[in-house]
Amino acid sequence: MRYDNRHYFQSPATFTMQQTSSRHPIANLKTHLQRTIVGQQRLVERLLITILTEGHLLVEGVPGLAKTTAVRTLAAGMALRFQRIQFTPDMIPGDITGTDIFVPADGHFRFIEGPIFHEIVLADEINRAPPKVQSALLEAMQEHQVTVTGTTRKLPDVFLVMATQNPIEQEGTYPLPEAQLDRFIMKVELDYPNADEELEILKRETARLRGGDNAPTHAALSANEILAARHAVNQLYIDPMLERYIVTLVGATRDPKRWDDELATWLSRGASPRATLALARCARARAYLADRDFVEPADILDVAADVLNHRIGMSFTARAEGIRPAQAIARILERVPIP
């Protein structure tokens, strides 16, 4: 039986009236991002989904693809504090979390907060720091708290880490631990802009240098509005058939031989149950951005690759043949029937 969304759109008129006001600030934020960022529409949507799902985003791409600009613009569009952390090989965990400093005048130690205590944190080139520093983010990303010298301190209610990394093939980088990768709700791989987009970037830069750059007014989305939008996302309906479809997709990464013999030679590790939860949350957020109160199969299909690509392990055979995670996920989406 095919999925028919007509059965699940309850009280359309009532829903529209209730949702218009709550989604208006999110729409303003999206407009703000699109006015500032040329191209990279996938990144813009993924940033919004990350905000709505209380998750964290990992972005991979070579330098110069507007990764830093995107998250800085996101922070400017909200009434939240922003901090950029440039990861380097000589960093220590205290550079992120903060540390206790002895104050002679007071005769005792005082805790100095690190940059992690901001609402929006850009972890720039995260894979240039050694694993011990990368692991310092684990507690903050999962528990929204930081423990230093035995004292636990809570982070802000709205807390988002957007980490950027250069491709692993580049010199001087460290692969992220699997446990940390699993904390990112999505991983987005960016490509170069097309010719038209790059020409627009050049025109804007020329206008800026000539003094003609007028920055658009930002949306100033408040923390309370973000929390209200997250609550609305959590209320969206997912049909039991689609819940089982999500479980089946994630299960196919663990038992690929059931679906495709060649796929079984590609995968060495399947996705964890956290991937199942992330896929459902991201599908809800995408439906919310599309102004629906129910999830469609298209929502799941659209976010599946970005939710799963960093949660599966590719075999030596697959790596030797140049098979990427996106290809394996595409094969799974082809083989698993859509309800």
CORMOHU-V303076 format. One record per residue. N is the residue number from 0. NEAR is the number of other C-alpha atoms within 10 Angstrom. Layout:
<<N;NEAR> <N;NEAR>>
This chain:
<<0;6> <1;7> <2;13> <3;10> <4;12> <5;7> <6;8> <7;13> <8;13> <9;11> <10;8> <11;10> <12;8> <13;9> <14;14> <15;13> <16;10> <17;10> <18;16> <19;12> <20;10> <21;15> <22;19> <23;15> <24;20> <25;22> <26;15> <27;16> <28;24> <29;20> <30;17> <31;21> <32;27> <33;17> <34;13> <35;15> <36;19> <37;18> <38;20> <39;18> <40;13> <41;11> <42;20> <43;20> <44;17> <45;22> <46;23> <47;19> <48;28> <49;22> <50;24> <51;26> <52;23> <53;18> <54;23> <55;22> <56;26> <57;21> <58;21> <59;20> <60;19> <61;16> <62;13> <63;9> <64;16> <65;19> <66;23> <67;18> <68;14> <69;21> <70;23> <71;18> <72;19> <73;26> <74;22> <75;20> <76;23> <77;21> <78;15> <79;18> <80;14> <81;21> <82;18> <83;19> <84;17> <85;14> <86;24> <87;17> <88;15> <89;9> <90;16> <91;16> <92;18> <93;16> <94;16> <95;21> <96;21> <97;18> <98;17> <99;14> <100;11> <101;12> <102;11> <103;8> <104;6> <105;8> <106;8> <107;10> <108;12> <109;12> <110;14> <111;12> <112;16> <113;17> <114;20> <115;29> <116;23> <117;20> <118;20> <119;25> <120;23> <121;26> <122;24> <123;20> <124;21> <125;26> <126;25> <127;24> <128;21> <129;20> <130;17> <131;12> <132;23> <133;23> <134;15> <135;19> <136;21> <137;18> <138;14> <139;21> <140;21> <141;14> <142;10> <143;19> <144;18> <145;23> <146;14> <147;14> <148;8> <149;7> <150;8> <151;10> <152;14> <153;12> <154;17> <155;17> <156;12> <157;18> <158;22> <159;24> <160;26> <161;24> <162;25> <163;26> <164;24> <165;20> <166;17> <167;15> <168;9> <169;9> <170;9> <171;12> <172;19> <173;19> <174;17> <175;19> <176;13> <177;12> <178;11> <179;17> <180;17> <181;23> <182;21> <183;24> <184;27> <185;30> <186;24> <187;20> <188;17> <189;16> <190;11> <191;14> <192;15> <193;9> <194;9> <195;11> <196;15> <197;14> <198;13> <199;13> <200;16> <201;12> <202;12> <203;16> <204;14> <205;13> <206;13> <207;13> <208;10> <209;9> <210;9> <211;11> <212;12> <213;8> <214;10> <215;11> <216;9> <217;18> <218;21> <219;18> <220;20> <221;15> <222;17> <223;12> <224;17> <225;20> <226;17> <227;14> <228;22> <229;18> <230;13> <231;18> <232;25> <233;15> <234;12> <235;18> <236;16> <237;17> <238;17> <239;9> <240;15> <241;18> <242;16> <243;12> <244;18> <245;23> <246;17> <247;17> <248;25> <249;26> <250;17> <251;23> <252;25> <253;18> <254;16> <255;25> <256;14> <257;12> <258;16> <259;14> <260;10> <261;13> <262;20> <263;18> <264;15> <265;22> <266;23> <267;16> <268;15> <269;19> <270;21> <271;16> <272;12> <273;14> <274;26> <275;20> <276;15> <277;22> <278;28> <279;23> <280;23> <281;27> <282;28> <283;29> <284;31> <285;25> <286;22> <287;25> <288;19> <289;12> <290;14> <291;20> <292;24> <293;21> <294;24> <295;20> <296;18> <297;13> <298;20> <299;24> <300;15> <301;13> <302;20> <303;26> <304;21> <305;22> <306;26> <307;27> <308;21> <309;21> <310;26> <311;22> <312;19> <313;20> <314;16> <315;14> <316;13> <317;19> <318;14> <319;9> <320;10> <321;10> <322;15> <323;14> <324;22> <325;15> <326;15> <327;24> <328;22> <329;13> <330;16> <331;20> <332;16> <333;11> <334;15> <335;13> <336;10> <337;17> <338;12>>
